[in-house]
Structures are given as structure tokens and as C-alpha cells.
């Protein structure tokens, strides 16, 4: 997707504060953080959301979760706790139509999501 915000970041057309990158994934700090640790992990492959992922994306999704775990440890929140969130569709509050996961931590998070 040429005009997708995260695809443009993946291609290096827009700047990001990268914290991790490999052949399949990119992780960077959110520009509008809602917690002291707020990192986004996106696949380089354009998928609109988790709902658009196919069975063939299972290994990619598993890799994302393991990278989130490792990034939480590196950010110093692995032991104290953190939250992983992906929003799907308009009713799920998805703002960018490219699959992405939020890693949130560094403070006590509310139990209830709104």
C-alpha cells in the first residue's frame, strides 16, 4: 500500500525511533505515547489487521509475540508487567489500517480498557 503510514515508515520514507528491525518486522516508539514504554511492532508485510491474517501468517504472528516479549525485557518492564494490544477495525479503535501491536508499560496500567 503506497499511502499506508506504517508501510511508509517500513520503507524509510518517514522517520521513526527504531528499537528493533529484522527482515520481517519493525519496532519503533509511538510518537504519541500513552505510557512511559509505548512501542509499536509492525510486520513489514502489509496486513490490514489481525482479521486479515491468513493461516500462512501464523509463524509471523508468533514471531511478533516473541519480539514483544524480548522488547519488554529490554525496556525494563518484563518482570513488572506490560500490556500487548492490537486494535481491529473501526469499532476496535484501529487508527492505522496496517496490523500493529502496542507494547505498553512502565507504570501501573488500569485493568479496564475503554
ROVEXKOL-63639 format. One record per atom (N, C-alpha, C): residue number from 1; residue in three letters; atom name; y, z, x. Coordinates in pm, 1 decimal, decimal comma. Layout:
# ROVEXKOL-63639
- num	residu	atome	c2	c3	c1
- NUM	ALA	CA	Y	Z	X
...
***
This chain:
# ROVEXKOL-63639
- num	residu	atome	c2	c3	c1
- 1	UNK	N	-118,1	0,0	86,1
- 1	UNK	CA	0,0	0,0	0,0
- 1	UNK	C	123,2	0,0	89,8
- 2	UNK	N	199,8	-106,4	84,6
- 2	UNK	CA	314,3	-120,7	173,1
- 2	UNK	C	423,6	-18,0	149,2
- 3	UNK	N	447,1	19,7	22,6
- 3	UNK	CA	557,7	109,3	-6,8
- 3	UNK	C	515,9	255,2	-23,3
- 4	UNK	N	390,1	288,5	-1,5
- 4	UNK	CA	341,1	425,2	-14,3
- 4	UNK	C	401,3	511,9	96,8
- 5	UNK	N	462,0	622,5	59,1
- 5	UNK	CA	526,6	712,0	154,6
- 5	UNK	C	430,6	755,3	265,3
- 6	UNK	N	311,7	801,3	228,3
- 6	UNK	CA	219,3	850,7	330,2
- 6	UNK	C	160,1	737,9	414,2
- 7	UNK	N	140,4	619,9	355,9
- 7	UNK	CA	95,6	504,7	435,4
- 7	UNK	C	201,4	470,1	539,3
- 8	UNK	N	327,6	479,2	502,8
- 8	UNK	CA	436,4	451,1	597,7
- 8	UNK	C	438,8	555,0	709,1
- 9	UNK	N	411,8	679,8	676,9
- 9	UNK	CA	404,2	784,0	780,0
- 9	UNK	C	284,8	757,1	870,8
- 10	UNK	N	170,0	724,4	813,4
- 10	UNK	CA	49,7	693,4	891,6
- 10	UNK	C	77,2	578,0	987,8
- 11	UNK	N	148,6	475,8	942,6
- 11	UNK	CA	177,6	359,2	1026,6
- 11	UNK	C	288,1	386,3	1128,8
- 12	UNK	N	351,5	503,5	1122,4
- 12	UNK	CA	458,2	536,9	1216,0
- 12	UNK	C	593,5	481,1	1178,7
- 13	UNK	N	606,4	430,3	1056,7
- 13	UNK	CA	733,8	374,4	1011,3
- 13	UNK	C	832,8	483,9	972,2
- 14	UNK	N	782,1	600,1	938,5
- 14	UNK	CA	864,3	716,2	905,0
- 14	UNK	C	821,7	830,3	996,1
- 15	UNK	N	916,8	914,2	1036,9
- 15	UNK	CA	881,9	1024,0	1127,2
- 15	UNK	C	805,2	1134,5	1056,2
- 16	UNK	N	727,1	1207,4	1134,2
- 16	UNK	CA	658,1	1325,7	1082,9
- 16	UNK	C	639,1	1422,8	1198,0
- 17	UNK	N	623,0	1548,1	1164,2
- 17	UNK	CA	595,0	1652,8	1263,1
- 17	UNK	C	443,3	1668,4	1268,4
- 18	UNK	N	378,8	1580,9	1345,9
- 18	UNK	CA	232,7	1575,5	1353,1
- 18	UNK	C	174,9	1701,0	1415,7
- 19	UNK	N	64,8	1747,2	1355,3
- 19	UNK	CA	-10,4	1857,5	1415,0
- 19	UNK	C	-153,7	1816,9	1447,8
- 20	UNK	N	-198,7	1702,8	1394,8
- 20	UNK	CA	-333,7	1654,5	1421,3
- 20	UNK	C	-341,0	1507,1	1384,5
- 21	UNK	N	-418,6	1432,7	1463,9
- 21	UNK	CA	-444,7	1293,3	1429,1
- 21	UNK	C	-575,3	1250,2	1494,5
- 22	UNK	N	-654,1	1175,1	1418,7
- 22	UNK	CA	-770,1	1105,6	1474,0
- 22	UNK	C	-775,8	967,9	1408,9
- 23	UNK	N	-888,1	898,4	1419,9
- 23	UNK	CA	-897,3	762,3	1367,2
- 23	UNK	C	-887,0	755,8	1215,5
- 24	UNK	N	-923,4	863,1	1147,4
- 24	UNK	CA	-932,1	862,7	1000,8
- 24	UNK	C	-827,0	948,0	930,2
- 25	UNK	N	-769,7	1046,4	1001,0
- 25	UNK	CA	-682,6	1144,7	936,2
- 25	UNK	C	-552,7	1166,7	1012,3
- 26	UNK	N	-452,4	1210,9	939,5
- 26	UNK	CA	-325,8	1253,8	997,7
- 26	UNK	C	-285,8	1383,0	928,2
- 27	UNK	N	-240,5	1480,0	1006,3
- 27	UNK	CA	-190,1	1606,0	951,1
- 27	UNK	C	-50,0	1628,2	1006,0
- 28	UNK	N	39,5	1671,0	917,9
- 28	UNK	CA	178,1	1693,2	958,3
- 28	UNK	C	239,6	1803,0	871,8
- 29	UNK	N	346,8	1862,1	923,0
- 29	UNK	CA	415,3	1969,7	850,0
- 29	UNK	C	492,7	1910,1	732,5
- 30	UNK	N	486,9	1979,8	618,9
- 30	UNK	CA	559,2	1937,8	499,5
- 30	UNK	C	709,0	1952,2	524,7
- 31	UNK	N	788,9	1854,0	482,0
- 31	UNK	CA	933,7	1861,1	504,7
- 31	UNK	C	1003,1	1958,5	409,2
- 32	UNK	N	934,3	1998,4	302,2
- 32	UNK	CA	987,8	2097,8	208,2
- 32	UNK	C	883,8	2208,6	190,7
- 33	UNK	N	862,8	2289,7	295,0
- 33	UNK	CA	754,7	2388,6	288,3
- 33	UNK	C	780,0	2496,2	182,8
- 34	UNK	N	669,5	2538,5	119,1
- 34	UNK	CA	677,8	2648,6	22,7
- 34	UNK	C	612,3	2774,4	77,5
- 35	UNK	N	567,0	2767,6	201,1
- 35	UNK	CA	507,2	2882,0	269,9
- 35	UNK	C	535,1	2863,9	418,9
- 36	UNK	N	528,4	2973,0	496,7
- 36	UNK	CA	552,2	2959,4	641,1
- 36	UNK	C	460,9	2856,0	707,4
- 37	UNK	N	336,4	2847,1	663,1
- 37	UNK	CA	246,2	2740,8	706,7
- 37	UNK	C	228,9	2647,2	587,7
- 38	UNK	N	274,0	2523,6	603,5
- 38	UNK	CA	258,0	2423,0	497,6
- 38	UNK	C	234,2	2290,0	567,1
- 39	UNK	N	107,9	2255,3	577,2
- 39	UNK	CA	65,6	2133,9	646,4
- 39	UNK	C	-2,2	2041,5	546,0
- 40	UNK	N	26,8	1913,2	556,3
- 40	UNK	CA	-38,1	1812,7	473,3
- 40	UNK	C	-142,2	1739,7	556,5
- 41	UNK	N	-259,4	1718,6	499,3
- 41	UNK	CA	-363,6	1639,0	563,1
- 41	UNK	C	-388,7	1518,6	474,3
- 42	UNK	N	-373,7	1398,8	532,1
- 42	UNK	CA	-390,3	1275,2	456,1
- 42	UNK	C	-491,1	1184,8	526,2
- 43	UNK	N	-574,0	1116,6	449,4
- 43	UNK	CA	-658,4	1014,0	510,5
- 43	UNK	C	-572,6	891,9	542,9
- 44	UNK	N	-605,2	824,0	649,8
- 44	UNK	CA	-533,9	700,6	682,6
- 44	UNK	C	-569,4	590,0	584,8
- 45	UNK	N	-687,4	598,1	528,9
- 45	UNK	CA	-728,0	505,4	423,4
- 45	UNK	C	-651,2	541,9	296,7
- 46	UNK	N	-590,4	443,1	233,2
- 46	UNK	CA	-516,6	472,6	110,3
- 46	UNK	C	-613,1	495,9	-5,8
- 47	UNK	N	-610,2	616,2	-56,9
- 47	UNK	CA	-678,2	652,9	-181,6
- 47	UNK	C	-571,3	716,3	-268,4
- 48	UNK	N	-561,1	676,0	-391,2
- 48	UNK	CA	-455,8	727,5	-478,4
- 48	UNK	C	-465,9	878,0	-497,6
- 49	UNK	N	-587,2	928,2	-517,4
- 49	UNK	CA	-609,2	1071,9	-536,9
- 49	UNK	C	-757,8	1099,3	-520,4
- 50	UNK	N	-795,3	1222,7	-535,8
- 50	UNK	CA	-937,2	1257,6	-530,8
- 50	UNK	C	-1014,6	1183,9	-639,3
- 51	UNK	N	-951,5	1160,4	-752,3
- 51	UNK	CA	-1016,9	1089,3	-861,9
- 51	UNK	C	-1053,4	945,6	-824,2
- 52	UNK	N	-984,1	889,3	-727,0
- 52	UNK	CA	-1010,4	751,6	-684,5
- 52	UNK	C	-1114,3	742,9	-573,1
- 53	UNK	N	-1155,9	857,1	-520,5
- 53	UNK	CA	-1254,3	857,0	-411,8
- 53	UNK	C	-1391,3	818,2	-466,1
- 54	UNK	N	-1461,6	739,6	-387,4
- 54	UNK	CA	-1596,3	698,6	-426,3
- 54	UNK	C	-1700,4	777,5	-348,8
- 55	UNK	N	-1825,0	756,5	-385,5
- 55	UNK	CA	-1934,9	822,2	-315,0
- 55	UNK	C	-1930,9	791,3	-165,7
- 56	UNK	N	-1885,4	671,5	-131,2
- 56	UNK	CA	-1878,4	632,3	9,2
- 56	UNK	C	-1773,5	711,2	87,5
- 57	UNK	N	-1686,6	786,2	18,8
- 57	UNK	CA	-1582,4	865,7	83,7
- 57	UNK	C	-1625,4	1010,5	108,7
- 58	UNK	N	-1750,7	1042,2	80,2
- 58	UNK	CA	-1798,9	1179,5	95,4
- 58	UNK	C	-1781,4	1234,0	236,3
- 59	UNK	N	-1814,6	1156,3	337,1
- 59	UNK	CA	-1800,7	1203,2	476,0
- 59	UNK	C	-1653,7	1226,0	510,3
- 60	UNK	N	-1566,7	1138,1	462,8
- 60	UNK	CA	-1422,7	1153,1	486,6
- 60	UNK	C	-1370,7	1282,1	423,4
- 61	UNK	N	-1411,5	1308,8	299,7
- 61	UNK	CA	-1367,3	1429,7	230,7
- 61	UNK	C	-1418,5	1555,2	301,2
- 62	UNK	N	-1541,6	1551,2	347,3
- 62	UNK	CA	-1594,6	1664,2	423,3
- 62	UNK	C	-1518,4	1685,8	552,4
- 63	UNK	N	-1485,4	1577,0	619,4
- 63	UNK	CA	-1407,7	1587,9	744,0
- 63	UNK	C	-1270,9	1649,7	717,1
- 64	UNK	N	-1207,7	1611,0	606,9
- 64	UNK	CA	-1077,7	1668,5	571,9
- 64	UNK	C	-1088,4	1819,8	559,0
- 65	UNK	N	-1190,7	1868,7	490,1
- 65	UNK	CA	-1206,2	2013,0	471,8
- 65	UNK	C	-1227,1	2084,4	605,2
- 66	UNK	N	-1304,0	2025,6	694,1
- 66	UNK	CA	-1326,3	2088,2	824,3
- 66	UNK	C	-1198,9	2087,5	908,7
- 67	UNK	N	-1121,1	1981,9	899,9
- 67	UNK	CA	-992,8	1977,9	971,3
- 67	UNK	C	-897,3	2082,1	913,7
- 68	UNK	N	-895,3	2097,4	782,5
- 68	UNK	CA	-812,3	2202,1	721,3
- 68	UNK	C	-851,5	2339,8	773,0
- 69	UNK	N	-980,9	2365,7	781,8
- 69	UNK	CA	-1029,3	2493,9	836,4
- 69	UNK	C	-978,6	2514,1	978,6
- 70	UNK	N	-991,9	2411,8	1061,5
- 70	UNK	CA	-950,0	2422,5	1201,3
- 70	UNK	C	-798,7	2438,7	1214,1
- 71	UNK	N	-722,8	2366,1	1132,4
- 71	UNK	CA	-577,2	2379,5	1135,7
- 71	UNK	C	-532,5	2517,9	1091,8
- 72	UNK	N	-601,6	2574,8	993,8
- 72	UNK	CA	-569,4	2711,7	951,2
- 72	UNK	C	-589,4	2808,4	1066,6
- 73	UNK	N	-698,2	2794,4	1139,5
- 73	UNK	CA	-723,1	2881,1	1254,9
- 73	UNK	C	-614,5	2862,2	1360,4
- 74	UNK	N	-581,1	2737,2	1390,1
- 74	UNK	CA	-477,9	2708,2	1490,1
- 74	UNK	C	-341,6	2762,2	1449,4
- 75	UNK	N	-313,3	2762,3	1319,7
- 75	UNK	CA	-184,7	2811,6	1269,2
- 75	UNK	C	-181,9	2964,1	1257,2
- 76	UNK	N	-294,2	3028,9	1285,3
- 76	UNK	CA	-298,7	3174,4	1283,1
- 76	UNK	C	-323,5	3236,0	1147,4
- 77	UNK	N	-371,2	3155,2	1050,8
- 77	UNK	CA	-396,3	3208,9	916,6
- 77	UNK	C	-544,0	3204,2	878,7
- 78	UNK	N	-626,9	3163,3	971,6
- 78	UNK	CA	-769,6	3151,1	943,2
- 78	UNK	C	-833,6	3281,9	902,4
- 79	UNK	N	-794,4	3390,4	966,3
- 79	UNK	CA	-854,0	3521,1	936,0
- 79	UNK	C	-786,2	3589,7	817,9
- 80	UNK	N	-655,6	3574,9	805,2
- 80	UNK	CA	-581,7	3645,9	699,1
- 80	UNK	C	-594,7	3577,5	563,8
- 81	UNK	N	-618,8	3447,8	564,8
- 81	UNK	CA	-637,1	3374,1	440,7
- 81	UNK	C	-533,8	3265,2	421,0
- 82	UNK	N	-572,2	3165,2	345,1
- 82	UNK	CA	-487,1	3049,7	320,2
- 82	UNK	C	-535,9	2981,3	193,5
- 83	UNK	N	-458,2	2884,4	149,6
- 83	UNK	CA	-493,5	2808,8	29,6
- 83	UNK	C	-496,1	2660,3	64,1
- 84	UNK	N	-590,3	2588,8	5,5
- 84	UNK	CA	-600,1	2443,1	16,7
- 84	UNK	C	-586,2	2387,3	-124,0
- 85	UNK	N	-491,9	2293,6	-140,6
- 85	UNK	CA	-462,3	2238,9	-272,6
- 85	UNK	C	-452,5	2087,8	-264,2
- 86	UNK	N	-507,3	2020,7	-363,9
- 86	UNK	CA	-477,9	1878,7	-384,6
- 86	UNK	C	-442,2	1861,8	-531,7
- 87	UNK	N	-334,9	1790,7	-556,2
- 87	UNK	CA	-289,7	1765,1	-692,1
- 87	UNK	C	-335,4	1625,4	-732,8
- 88	UNK	N	-377,0	1611,9	-858,0
- 88	UNK	CA	-432,9	1485,6	-905,1
- 88	UNK	C	-361,9	1443,2	-1032,9
- 89	UNK	N	-292,9	1331,2	-1026,5
- 89	UNK	CA	-227,8	1275,1	-1144,2
- 89	UNK	C	-102,6	1349,9	-1187,3
- 90	UNK	N	-35,2	1292,8	-1284,9
- 90	UNK	CA	91,6	1348,0	-1332,9
- 90	UNK	C	76,4	1489,7	-1388,2
- 91	UNK	N	-26,9	1512,7	-1467,8
- 91	UNK	CA	-46,1	1647,0	-1523,7
- 91	UNK	C	-86,3	1748,9	-1417,7
- 92	UNK	N	-139,0	1702,6	-1305,8
- 92	UNK	CA	-174,6	1790,3	-1194,7
- 92	UNK	C	-61,8	1807,9	-1094,8
- 93	UNK	N	56,1	1754,2	-1125,8
- 93	UNK	CA	177,0	1766,5	-1043,8
- 93	UNK	C	170,2	1686,9	-913,3
- 94	UNK	N	91,2	1577,6	-911,6
- 94	UNK	CA	86,5	1493,0	-792,8
- 94	UNK	C	217,2	1416,7	-782,2
- 95	UNK	N	285,0	1427,8	-667,6
- 95	UNK	CA	414,0	1362,7	-649,0
- 95	UNK	C	405,6	1235,7	-566,3
- 96	UNK	N	307,7	1227,8	-475,6
- 96	UNK	CA	287,9	1107,7	-394,1
- 96	UNK	C	148,7	1054,2	-425,4
- 97	UNK	N	140,3	929,8	-465,5
- 97	UNK	CA	11,6	872,1	-505,2
- 97	UNK	C	-67,6	823,6	-384,2
- 98	UNK	N	-100,5	919,2	-300,6
- 98	UNK	CA	-188,1	899,7	-184,1
- 98	UNK	C	-258,8	1033,4	-167,8
- 99	UNK	N	-389,8	1031,8	-163,5
- 99	UNK	CA	-466,4	1155,5	-151,7
- 99	UNK	C	-412,4	1239,7	-37,9
- 100	UNK	N	-384,2	1364,5	-65,3
- 100	UNK	CA	-339,6	1457,1	37,9
- 100	UNK	C	-374,3	1599,2	-2,8
- 101	UNK	N	-394,2	1680,5	99,0
- 101	UNK	CA	-428,7	1820,1	80,2
- 101	UNK	C	-320,8	1905,6	144,9
- 102	UNK	N	-279,7	2009,7	74,8
- 102	UNK	CA	-181,9	2105,0	126,4
- 102	UNK	C	-256,9	2224,2	184,4
- 103	UNK	N	-222,4	2263,8	305,3
- 103	UNK	CA	-269,1	2388,0	366,1
- 103	UNK	C	-151,5	2483,8	360,9
- 104	UNK	N	-168,4	2592,8	286,4
- 104	UNK	CA	-61,3	2690,6	265,5
- 104	UNK	C	-104,5	2826,9	317,0
- 105	UNK	N	-16,6	2893,8	389,6
- 105	UNK	CA	-48,2	3028,1	437,9
- 105	UNK	C	70,5	3089,3	509,8
- 106	UNK	N	44,1	3201,9	571,8
- 106	UNK	CA	148,5	3270,4	646,3
- 106	UNK	C	221,8	3376,4	566,3
- 107	UNK	N	186,1	3394,5	443,0
- 107	UNK	CA	239,5	3502,0	357,3
- 107	UNK	C	137,9	3524,9	246,3
- 108	UNK	N	152,7	3635,7	176,3
- 108	UNK	CA	63,4	3662,1	64,0
- 108	UNK	C	98,6	3566,0	-48,6
- 109	UNK	N	1,4	3488,2	-91,3
- 109	UNK	CA	23,4	3390,3	-197,5
- 109	UNK	C	-10,9	3451,6	-332,2
- 110	UNK	N	59,4	3409,7	-434,4
- 110	UNK	CA	30,3	3458,3	-569,9
- 110	UNK	C	-106,5	3407,3	-613,8
- 111	UNK	N	-175,1	3487,2	-690,1
- 111	UNK	CA	-307,5	3448,4	-738,7
- 111	UNK	C	-298,0	3340,9	-845,2
- 112	UNK	N	-191,0	3340,1	-919,6
- 112	UNK	CA	-176,8	3245,3	-1030,1
- 112	UNK	C	-94,4	3124,5	-986,2
- 113	UNK	N	-150,0	3007,1	-1008,1
- 113	UNK	CA	-77,1	2883,8	-981,0
- 113	UNK	C	-2,7	2842,1	-1106,9
- 114	UNK	N	115,8	2792,1	-1089,6
- 114	UNK	CA	193,8	2744,2	-1204,7
- 114	UNK	C	237,1	2602,4	-1182,1
***
